[in-house]
Amino acid sequence: MFEYAPAPESRDIVDIKPAYGLFIDGAFTDANNHFKTVNPASEEVLAEISEADSADVDRAVAAARKAYENVWSKLPAAERAKYLFRIARIIQERSRELAVLESIDNGKPIRESRDVDLPLVAAHFFYYAGWADKLEYAVADPRPLGVAGQVIPWNFPLLMLAWKIAPALACGNTVVLKPAETTPLTALAFAEICRQADLPPGVVNIVTGAGETGRALVEHPGIDKVAFTGSTEVGRQIARAVAGTGKRLTLELGGKAANIVFDDAPLDQAVEGIVNGIFFNQGHVCCAGSRLLVQESVAEELLDRLKTRMATLRVGDPLDKNTDVGAINSAAQLAKIRELSQAGDNEGAVRWSPPCELPDRGFWFAPTVFTGVAQSHRIAREEIFGPVLSVLTFRTPQEAVEKANNTPYGLSAGVWTEKGSRILWMAQRLRAGVVWANTFNKFDPASPFGGYKESGFGREGGRHGLEAYLR
């Protein structure tokens, strides 16, 4: 067994300020209350962040309304496109800095921030820059909604920001966005990018805070459209709050995706897809392939290969370019993962993790696979949102579909087989917003993403992502 030499990315490229204000009307402004954001890999306090109250949200919404009515909605579409294009180019120029900042604040491996997140962030702004003056090809008589209130999660902070802000601005709306309280730093860096791009004041506003800040934004009467990505529980609360107000709403919520492997699948390729599906970003992915459904005849062989592959995964410093699995985002999320994993033990499933020495400080959880899982087990029904895989078996395609659809969620699924006809047959029957064939976790700004049932409604990305921001 050979040893890897550490290959750390330099932290010096990032200049983290001791304190950050709210970004309202093109300027940073302080708030009455503050909270701290920490590095989940070390528990080091990174910065003090302003916490917006209802008065701060009022100011942000008023700034967005003023910018919408006086500037942004009146700009020719081609001029809006220039701003989006300029933002995309600045993101590319600052991509290394932003990737390091994301990994420090979020805990994800630098390879993922650098090679997945940041290229997609820039790609979304480029893509919607191209749509800005072609909206009539998306909908008839395209008109913006007004001010969009957007609340994003902590698992892909900058990418979720791009998914929300780029189509909103392309359609002529202005934005008040609240990032997750555990990962505010890249959103605040994006505020600096908006100023660097000379975006008119008030077009993008960033208000930081926890649940009460999000509630004040969602319930604000000056908001015309609410976009939320996060847990199903909070999504239900938002749907109730918005009901009857006339506000437009899109929700992208939880998932419990099935990754389905048939006996004719290329097993080594499938193993890589399984690893990518559940251990990418520590399993902090709403569309993670957290349920592995394997045809009985190859289950034993596939699990042997999967365990061999898992033994090669490196858990540790997110800034080390060799790291495969980084830190869990917060102590609260780690406690949830541990609680649900313990439930798997209590219900009789068999837990296995590769030999793995975890760091002494920070929030860590070893890659884990549970076999002997029944559909009634909590680990097969509830979203764990961590590096934990539940394995079930099936005999026929019909049984695979029934088990895959036996969930309140419907965000994504994966199918592994050499038969194209079987892929099409499965895709027509799986109740999931995205079905990947012989791959997993592949995204493109031109492709819509969203779910069914308790995974929410509405689509982000592609032409479909424009419809949510147009009358």
Summary of the structure (lengths in Angstrom):
residues: 471
radius of gyration: 21.9
end to end distance: 60.4
largest distance: 65.4
contacts: 1744
relative contact order: 0.14
helix: 42%
strand: 18%
